[in-house]
């Protein structure tokens, strides 16, 4: 499989957003409303639809769910521990860390869905839908908590108002209750999902400032190492520990090595943090996915 070809569309959209914002009249005054549209409407609709349209078989996937949640908790714990580590901690700004920690454990679900389909067809899509349904709420809680704490905002208040968490939890509940999206609504929801992908990635590019990455090199290196090196190794160990099947192991390893979520930038910006720095990490993570996916799927598997 050509992983570079798989990742190229996402990276090219980020690059397009960067070029359009910097070299045309469509500058930041245009892209700020786009970010609001993506964050409060397009992404939530996409998350809800992605979870609802794939039935969840909890009993058959219990081992995979357990391994995915343990992997997610490991990533969150590693990301949170960075300021306390010797030699590394004193070089980390706590506020920048609060916005950037999410890069270490969140994932790009769009790439994940495309990759699962190529790796294992309909079964792969079903398994990664299970992981998305259970891990997205956990990861969003992990992303919001440090930012809410450092911004001195109410944590619970931020969670209940977070549109990504609302959409994910609603989708999971609707799926377990057997709700089906009407056939006539499928084309509209699919087009909204496609729009959220394109505009979300372009918005990330529009806010991109590579110079910002030089301000926190240690932090950036650490969170990207967790995302692209440590988590695939943790997933490999958990697959053996939980006794996952071959297909489940493949999906878990692919899930562990995905680039970070493009919505990291949107969330950081909306909560008043340095979105440009986070957008740079998202871009680097997308590039590193070309290395981490073959590492997880070819070397570890």
Secondary structure, DSSP 8 states (H G I E B T S, - for coil): --HHHHHHHHHHHHHHHHHHHHHSS--HHHHHHHHHHIIIIIHHHHHHHHHHTS---TTTTHHHHHHHHHHHHHHHHHHHHGGGSTTTGGG--HHHHHHHGGGGT---HHHHHHHHHHHHHHHHHHHHHHHHHHHHHHHHHHHHHHHHHHTT--HHHHHHH-HHHHHHHHHHHHHHTT----HHHHHHHHHHHHHHHHHHHHHHHHT--GGGGGGGHHHHHHHHHIIIIIHHHHHHHHHHHHT--HHHHHHHHHHHTS---THHHHHHHHTTS-HHHHHHHHHHHHHHHHHHHHIIIIII-
